[in-house]
Structures are given as C-alpha cells and as structure tokens.
Amino acid sequence: MSIADYIAKIAKRAKDASIVLANTDTAQKNNALERMAENLISDAGLILKANDLDINCAKKKNRTSAFLEKLQLNHKRIKDMAGGIRQVATLDDPVGQVIKKWQRPNGLMISKLRVPIGVIGIIYESRPNVTSDCASLCLKSSNSIILRGGSESIHSNVAISKALVKALVKTGLPEGAINMIGITDRKAVDILLKQVGLVDLVIPRGGEGLIKEVTAKSQIPVIKHYKGVCHVFVDEYADLGMAEKISFNAKCQRPGVCNAMETLLVHKNIAKKFLPVIAARFKEANVELRGCPKTRMIVKGVRRAAEADWYTEYLDLVLSVRVVDDLDEAIGHIRKYGSMHSDAIVTENTENAGEFLKRVDSACVYVNASTRFTDGYQFGMGAEIGISTDKIHARGPMGLEELCSYKYAVWGDGQIRE
C-alpha cells in the first residue's frame, strides 16, 4: 500500500468513527476512558520496553539531556498519564451543552449548542504523554483523532496507542476513534495535511520549525502553538524570597517545555540585591546565564546576551536576564520579544499587578505564580490538546470546550419569513 493510500484509509476510518462518536452518550465514553487508563497501567511493561528503544536511539544521535527528559517514560509518568485520563472522565461532557438560549419576537426559540469538531489531526514531536492526553480529550469531546508523533518517539507512541485502542474495542466504540500513523516517513504528514473533507482541524505541537512548516503546507485549518518565550518580571515591590522560588521553578522544574521561563526581567531598584542570590542558585543548577550590560556588571561571569537571545526559546538550561528601569520597560520588552504564551509578574503592589494583567497580551498572565502552571492538567482540564497562542478559535490550554464548535438549534411552530 502506498503512503497516500495508507493515510487516506486512516482519514476515512477516522471520519466514519467521528459520526458514531457524535452520537455516543457520556456513560459509554467514560467507560472507555476508564478502560484506557487501566490498560496504560497493565501494559506499562510493554510501553516502557518500547520507550527504552526510543531512548537508546536518541542517545546514539547525541540528543540533549532536555530532549531525553521529555522523551523518557517511567512508572510514575505512566501513572500520571492514566490519572489524566481518569480526570477527563470526571469532567462534564461538553457535547450538547446549551451555551445560550433565547426567543425571538416571532416565537422562534434559538439554542446555541456545543458540538464536536469532527476529526482532529495532532502532529507532535518527542513527548509520548501527548498520545494519551490528546486521545482522551478527543474521545470525551466526541472527536476522532489522528496522531502523528515524531520519529524519535515512534515505538512509545505505537505502544501507548495500542493500549488505548484495546479499550475502544472492549467498550463497543469504533477503533477508528483513535488512529496512530505508524510510519516515520515525512511524506505522511504532507499527505495528511491535504485530507480536506475528512480531517477538520490540525493542531501541531512542537518546535517553531514544525509549526511553521505545518501552517505553510496545510489545506486544513490549523490552531498554532508557537514557541513559548515566557518571562518573569521581578518588580521593585516583589517579595524577593517569593521571587527566587518562582524564578527558579519557572526555569528549572522542567526546562524543556514551552511554559518554562526563557527571560528573567528584574527591576533596577532591587537588581543588586536579587540578582546575585538567584544567579548563585542558577549556577548550582548548571543554568547558563546570558545578560544585558547591567546584569553583567552586577553578576560576574555572565555571558553577553545577543539581540537574538531575547527572541529565543531555549528549551534548555539557558536563561536570558535583563535589568529594566520600570514596569513600562518590562511590558515593552515582553511585547517586543515575547510569544504571547505565558508571562508573570512578582509584586506586592496591586496597582502594578493590575497594569501587568491588563497590558500584557499573552494567553496566560500570572501574578505571583510560576509560568509552569500553563497546563491543562494544572488548570483542571484533565489534560490538554495543546496551548494555543492564536486568538481565534481557542487560546491558552485547550481542553474539552475548546475541542468543540457549536451549532444553532431553532424551534418553531410554523413561522415563515415575510
């Protein structure tokens, strides 16, 4: 079978399954989700064995430690994946929810109802947990899914998807509800992006290069998850102990993810007190600092930040640091160099906090909290399909409601238009 025929067959199977899912009740979907979670646990040995193959291949290619960290699975991460699925099962089913209802003067009763989008293609890179997160969210929202992970995680993804599909069979749902493209040839993605009429939406998850390529080639609508150049601004009114904890967590807890801090902005009035402390903490964690001239005067041994650094999503233990004169300069920096993903201010001044919330136009804006909370699980969504930096259809962590469109149901009793 040719690659084109292979992809077309998957897309047709997913389309047929989406019609069934659109009319599947909540209890059956929740039953399937519970079985999916159980299968991940029971198949953990097979999944970890497959993951070992991917890890060994990545090591042979001299992949970075941050890359390996994203790729690595263990019993705890599999347990967390199962927990995410179970949380999705507890959430309200969005399908059929009445968003709004009103009656016109002529007696027509109009309801705006949530409905599934249909078939969603997810193109992602090296994080195997994306497979279960996206599959569970799409199933609960009655969408079928086509998954295409990166070649580096192919063995892990196939093993996870097999465990999930077994749960569909046991609960009477069509196998085509969850589809994994099991080949690594890049032509498969190009062909998938042309399945107009079968695939309704494409969501790329990964580096900026992947997202730009998908956006340029796709004949299907795309929701973009561009790079996460996230900032933490330590205001002059910050509790410096809190600022230290937040800054370190935002950079070091998981440096290889999109909601990790890439630039630290520090108010000039507290820079001499705060920067040496946080720089020492970062040094212990092997974080390379790249700073502006003022930063380099305060902390010795900091590498000079080039203009390109302020735009860079490192996804590694590298951090840009800038001393700013005031709140306005901090916001101006974020507007110029940021990616409208997640940005935070640490301050005890409620007026400055309010200004930051109002003027920073990012998908998620924080006061006195780490940017690492930009995550569907942390937001109580169970999991996420992605974090959209678009402004249209969805923005920020995408959960069940964001995986629905809507339609209008109009009831009459014989009205005709004059």
PETA-V939403 format. One record per residue. N is the residue number from 1. OMEGA is omega in whole degrees, -180 to 180 (none if undefined). Layout:
# PETA-V939403
N	OMEGA
N	OMEGA
This chain:
# PETA-V939403
1	179
2	178
3	-180
4	179
5	180
6	-179
7	179
8	179
9	178
10	-178
11	179
12	179
13	179
14	179
15	179
16	180
17	-178
18	179
19	177
20	-178
21	-178
22	-179
23	179
24	-177
25	-175
26	-177
27	-179
28	178
29	-180
30	176
31	179
32	179
33	179
34	178
35	178
36	179
37	179
38	-178
39	177
40	180
41	-177
42	-180
43	-175
44	180
45	179
46	-179
47	-180
48	177
49	177
50	179
51	177
52	177
53	180
54	180
55	-180
56	177
57	-179
58	178
59	178
60	178
61	178
62	176
63	-177
64	178
65	179
66	178
67	180
68	180
69	178
70	-176
71	-172
72	170
73	173
74	-177
75	179
76	-179
77	176
78	176
79	177
80	177
81	178
82	177
83	177
84	178
85	-180
86	178
87	177
88	-180
89	-179
90	-176
91	177
92	176
93	-178
94	-173
95	-180
96	178
97	177
98	179
99	-176
100	180
101	180
102	180
103	178
104	179
105	180
106	177
107	178
108	177
109	-174
110	177
111	176
112	-171
113	174
114	178
115	178
116	178
117	177
118	179
119	-177
120	176
121	179
122	178
123	-172
124	-173
125	-162
126	-177
127	-176
128	-180
129	177
130	-179
131	-178
132	179
133	-175
134	180
135	-178
136	179
137	-180
138	179
139	-178
140	179
141	176
142	173
143	168
144	-171
145	171
146	-176
147	175
148	179
149	179
150	-179
151	-178
152	-177
153	-172
154	-178
155	179
156	-177
157	180
158	-180
159	179
160	-177
161	178
162	178
163	-179
164	-178
165	177
166	180
167	178
168	-179
169	-178
170	-175
171	174
172	177
173	-177
174	178
175	-178
176	177
177	179
178	-176
179	176
180	173
181	-171
182	177
183	-175
184	179
185	-177
186	177
187	-179
188	179
189	180
190	-180
191	178
192	-177
193	179
194	-176
195	179
196	-179
197	177
198	177
199	-174
200	-176
201	176
202	177
203	175
204	177
205	-179
206	-178
207	-178
208	-179
209	179
210	-175
211	178
212	180
213	179
214	-180
215	-178
216	-173
217	-170
218	171
219	-178
220	178
221	-177
222	167
223	-170
224	176
225	-178
226	-172
227	-179
228	172
229	-172
230	-176
231	164
232	177
233	176
234	-176
235	178
236	-180
237	-178
238	164
239	-170
240	174
241	177
242	-179
243	178
244	-179
245	-178
246	-178
247	-179
248	179
249	-177
250	-180
251	-164
252	-175
253	169
254	-173
255	-174
256	-178
257	-169
258	-178
259	175
260	178
261	175
262	178
263	175
264	178
265	-175
266	179
267	-175
268	-175
269	179
270	-175
271	-177
272	179
273	-172
274	-172
275	179
276	-179
277	-177
278	178
279	178
280	178
281	179
282	180
283	178
284	-179
285	178
286	176
287	175
288	180
289	175
290	-169
291	174
292	-180
293	-180
294	177
295	-176
296	175
297	-177
298	-177
299	-179
300	176
301	178
302	178
303	180
304	177
305	174
306	180
307	-179
308	-178
309	-177
310	179
311	-165
312	169
313	-173
314	-175
315	-177
316	-179
317	177
318	-176
319	173
320	-178
321	-180
322	173
323	-178
324	-177
325	-174
326	180
327	-179
328	-180
329	178
330	180
331	178
332	177
333	-180
334	179
335	-176
336	-170
337	-175
338	-179
339	178
340	179
341	-178
342	-180
343	-173
344	170
345	172
346	-175
347	172
348	-178
349	-175
350	179
351	178
352	178
353	179
354	178
355	180
356	179
357	-175
358	-169
359	178
360	-173
361	177
362	-179
363	179
364	-179
365	-172
366	168
367	176
368	176
369	-178
370	175
371	-179
372	179
373	177
374	-171
375	-178
376	-180
377	-179
378	179
379	179
380	-179
381	-178
382	176
383	178
384	175
385	-179
386	176
387	-174
388	171
389	171
390	175
391	-179
392	-52
393	-177
394	-180
395	-179
396	180
397	-178
398	177
399	-173
400	-178
401	-179
402	177
403	177
404	166
405	176
406	173
407	-180
408	173
409	-173
410	179
411	177
412	175
413	177
414	-178
415	171
416	-178
417	-180
418	none
